[in-house]
Amino acid sequence: IQGFQLKIMGDGPLSDDLRSYVDNEKIANVEFLGFVSSKEYLRYMQGASFLVIPSVCYENFPCIVSEALACGIPILASNLGGMSEIIKDRETGFLFRVGDVDDLVEKIKLAINSKDTLRKMRENVLKEYEAKYTPEENHKTLLTVYSRATQYRLTRKV
C-alpha cells in the first residue's frame, strides 16, 4: 500500500523468503528491522499506528498482543484461535479471514484511511487493557480461577 511504511521486527523461518519477495517485487515501503533491543522494541511499538498479526496458526494469547494492548495499539489479526476472542472487530482492531490476503488488505486500508477510527480504537484498546489485562486484573482473575478450582475439589466426591 503506497504512502504507508511497514516495519517488520524479528526474524523467522520465512524471513529470507519474505525479503526476496519484497526485493523481487521492488516494494520500497517495507523495512526489515531484524532483531531489536527491548528499548527499540518499545519505541517501535509505541510509535505504531496498528499491529498486524497475520497468523494462520491457532494462537492463544501471544505476548505481542498484551504488549500492543498495553501501548494502546489497535490490532489487525486473523479470525482464528484466541485472536477472535481478544480483539473486538471494529472496536479494538480489525479481524480478517484467515489466509485471505484481499480481506487483510481491505482491513489495512480501512485502518490507514480512517484516522478517526484508529484514534477511537486506541481509546478502546486502552480501556480494554485497563479493564482486563493489567497485572492487577490478571492477579484477580488468577485468584478467581484458584478459588473455583478449590471449591470444585471440595464439593467433588472422591
C-alpha positions in Angstrom: 0.0 0.0 0.0 1.6 3.2 -1.2 2.3 6.0 1.3 2.5 3.8 4.3 5.6 2.3 5.9 5.6 -1.3 7.0 8.2 -2.2 9.6 8.9 -5.9 10.3 10.6 -6.7 13.6 12.3 -10.0 14.3 13.3 -12.9 12.1 11.8 -16.3 11.5 12.0 -19.3 9.1 10.3 -17.4 6.3 12.1 -14.1 6.7 14.6 -14.8 3.8 11.6 -15.7 1.5 9.8 -12.5 2.5 12.9 -10.4 1.9 13.4 -12.0 -1.5 9.7 -11.3 -2.4 10.0 -7.6 -1.3 13.2 -7.2 -3.4 11.8 -9.0 -6.4 8.6 -7.0 -6.4 10.6 -3.8 -5.8 8.4 -2.9 -2.8 10.0 0.2 -1.3 7.9 0.9 1.7 8.9 -2.2 3.7 11.7 -2.1 6.3 13.1 -5.2 7.9 14.4 -4.4 11.3 15.5 -7.9 12.3 16.3 -8.3 16.0 15.8 -5.2 18.0 16.6 -4.5 21.7 13.9 -4.2 24.3 14.3 -0.4 24.3 14.0 -0.2 20.5 11.1 -2.7 20.5 9.1 -0.5 23.0 9.9 2.6 20.9 8.6 1.0 17.7 5.5 -0.4 19.4 4.6 2.9 20.9 5.0 4.6 17.6 2.9 2.1 15.6 -0.4 3.0 14.1 -1.5 -0.6 14.4 -0.2 -4.1 14.7 -0.8 -6.8 12.1 -0.8 -10.5 13.2 -1.5 -12.5 10.0 -1.1 -15.8 11.8 -2.5 -19.0 10.1 -2.0 -20.9 13.3 -4.2 -21.2 16.3 -2.7 -18.6 18.6 -3.7 -18.5 22.2 -2.6 -15.1 23.6 0.9 -14.2 22.3 3.0 -11.8 24.3 2.9 -9.3 21.5 -0.9 -8.9 21.9 -0.6 -7.9 25.6 2.2 -5.6 24.7 0.2 -3.9 22.0 -2.8 -3.6 24.3 -0.7 -2.0 27.0 0.6 0.5 24.4 -2.9 1.3 23.1 -2.2 -0.2 19.7 -5.2 -1.5 17.6 -4.6 -5.0 16.3 -5.4 -6.4 12.9 -5.4 -10.2 13.2 -6.8 -13.3 11.5 -10.1 -14.5 13.0 -8.5 -17.7 14.1 -8.0 -19.0 17.7 -7.8 -16.6 20.6 -7.4 -13.5 18.4 -11.1 -13.6 17.6 -12.0 -13.6 21.3 -9.4 -10.9 22.4 -9.9 -8.4 19.5 -13.3 -6.8 19.2 -13.8 -6.3 15.5 -14.0 -2.6 14.6 -13.7 -1.6 18.3 -10.2 -2.6 19.3 -8.9 -3.7 15.9 -10.0 -5.5 12.8 -10.4 -9.2 12.2 -9.8 -10.6 8.8 -10.5 -14.1 7.3 -7.5 -16.3 7.9 -5.4 -16.8 4.8 -7.5 -14.2 2.9 -4.9 -11.6 1.6 -7.6 -9.5 0.0 -9.5 -9.2 3.2 -6.3 -8.3 5.1 -5.5 -5.6 2.5 -9.1 -4.2 2.8 -8.7 -4.0 6.6 -5.3 -2.4 6.4 -6.8 0.2 4.0 -9.6 0.8 6.5 -7.1 1.4 9.2 -4.9 3.7 7.1 -7.7 5.8 5.7 -9.6 6.4 8.8 -7.6 8.3 11.4 -10.7 9.0 13.5 -11.5 5.2 13.6 -7.9 4.5 14.7 -8.0 7.2 17.3 -11.2 5.8 18.8 -9.8 2.2 18.6 -6.7 3.4 20.6 -9.0 4.7 23.3 -11.0 1.4 23.3 -7.8 -0.6 23.4 -6.5 1.2 26.5 -9.9 0.9 28.2 -9.9 -2.9 27.4 -6.4 -3.2 28.7 -7.3 -1.4 32.0 -10.4 -3.5 32.4 -8.9 -6.9 31.7 -5.2 -7.2 31.2 -3.3 -5.1 33.8 -1.2 -7.1 36.2 -3.7 -6.3 38.9 -6.6 -7.6 36.8 -4.7 -10.7 35.9 -4.0 -11.4 39.6 -7.7 -11.1 40.4 -8.6 -13.5 37.6 -6.0 -16.0 38.7 -7.3 -15.9 42.3 -10.8 -16.4 41.0 -9.7 -19.5 39.0 -7.9 -20.9 42.0 -10.9 -20.3 44.2 -13.3 -22.0 41.7 -10.9 -25.0 41.4 -10.6 -25.3 45.2 -14.4 -25.1 45.6 -14.8 -27.7 42.9 -12.4 -30.0 44.6 -14.0 -29.6 48.0 -17.5 -30.3 46.6 -16.5 -33.2 44.4 -16.8 -36.7 45.9 -13.5 -38.5 45.8 
